Amino acid sequence: MRIAIASVGFLSAILGVPWLTALCIVALALRYRSWEAILLGLCVDFLWLPLGLSMYTLPYFTVGALFVVWVFEPLRMQFLR
């Protein structure tokens, strides 16, 4: 199941469906120790950020994935033992 969710997330990142990628990041973070969620965020940001990085182009998906993984870690540890 973990590989399937990560595969759907990477395919949606390539095809440009950001809400499905975000949903996969949350699903991975809720269920598993998800280094894949951070890779999904990096993949979306590297694929869709413009080349000229400025102050207004922040890596939102990477920061969001790090935040989601960090926030859901105690919940996952408590409810999924």
N, C-alpha and C positions, 0 to 999 in steps of 0.2 A: 504494500500500500504506500509506503514511503517513497519508493521509486516512481510509482505512478503519479503521485501528487507533485513530486519534483519535476517529472517529465512534462506534465501539463503546464506547470509554471514556466518552465523554460520555453516551451512552444508558444505559450501566450506572450512571453516577453519578446520573442522574435517576431511574432505576428502583430504585435502592438496592441494587445488587449490588457490595459493596465489594471482594471478592476479584477480580472481573473488572476493575474499575477499576485496582486495584493491579497486576494482570498487564499491562494496557495501558501503564501508566506505565513498568514495567520494560522492556517490549518497545520502546517508543519511545526510552527512554534508551540501550538497547543498540544500536539501529540508526541513529538520527538525532541531529542536534543538536536537542534536544527542548524547545523552549519550550512545546509542547503538554502535556508531562508536568506542568509546573508549573501550567499552566492547569487541567488535570484535578484536581490536588490542591486548588487554590483552589475549583473548582466543587464538589467533594465537601464541603469544609469549610464553604462558605457555605450549601450546601443542607441539611446535616445537623447542624451545630452548633446548640446551643440559643441563644436570643436573648440571654440574660443571660450575658455572658462573665465567667468567674471564673478563679481560679487553676487549677481542675481541668479546664477545657475548653480544651485546647491544640489548635491546628490540626495534627493528626497527619498528615493526608495531604499538606498543603503542605510541612511540614518533611520528611516522608519523600520526597516528590518532589524537593525540593532536594538532599537527601542522595544519592538514587539517581543523579540527573543529575551531581552532582559526583563521585561515586565511579566511575561508568561512563565518564566522559569519557576518561581515559587508556587504558582497555581498548578503547574504540571507536576511538580514534585509532591504537592499535597494531595491532589485528586487522583493521580494515575500511578500509585504505588503498586 
